[in-house]
Amino acid sequence: MVTQPETPGAGLTCAGRLTMLTAWPPKNNAPSLRICSSSPSRRSTHGRETDPAVRATTCGVLQASQDFWDDRGEETVEAAEQEIDTAFQKLVAALTARWGSPETVDLEPYLWTEDPAPEPINELCQISGQMLVWRRPDAGRWVALAIGQADREFPIELLAAVGAAPVP
C-alpha cells in the first residue's frame, strides 16, 4: 500500500521490489515522482546497483488488492478494482505532469512470441494486457505503469517498470 509521507522529503515504501520517493510537498503544485530499484541482494555497500542488467530494468508491485481465494463476490472485486485504479490514475497524473502524455503499449503480442520478450516487458505481459509508457530519451530508458492480475484468485496489482529494451 502506498502511503503519504508524514514529513517533508520523506520516502514512500511500496510492496515488491520498488521504492517510490517523492518530494513532499510538491513544488509549484507539480507532482514529483522517482522510482528506483530497492533490491538489496544486488546493491553494493554504497547503495549503487552493481548488476548492469538490474540498473537498466526492473519491475515491481506498487500496490496490491486482497486476494480472492475466499471471496470473489462482485462487490469485493469492484472495490478492489476501484482502489487500484484510483492509485493508478494518481500515478498517471504525476508522471504525465512530469514527462507528458504516455503511450499505450499492447503487451499481448509479447506473450505469444517464440522468443521471450526482454525484461521487464516479459514480466509485465504475463499479468497485464497493456502498459502506459513514458519514454525518457535523455536517459535511454522508459517508465511504465500497468494493472494486472495473474489469475482470478490472485490480487489485482498496480505495477511499475523501468526498462531500456526497445518498445515499439
Secondary structure, DSSP 8 states (H G I E B T S, - for coil): -----SSTT-EEE-STTEEEE--SS-GGG----EEEE--GGGB-TTS-B--HHHHH-EEEEEEE----SS---HHHHHHHHHHHHHHHHHHHHHHHHHH---EEEE-HHHHT-SS---TTHHHHHTT-SEEEEEEETTTTEEEEEEEE-SSTTS--EEEEEEE-S---
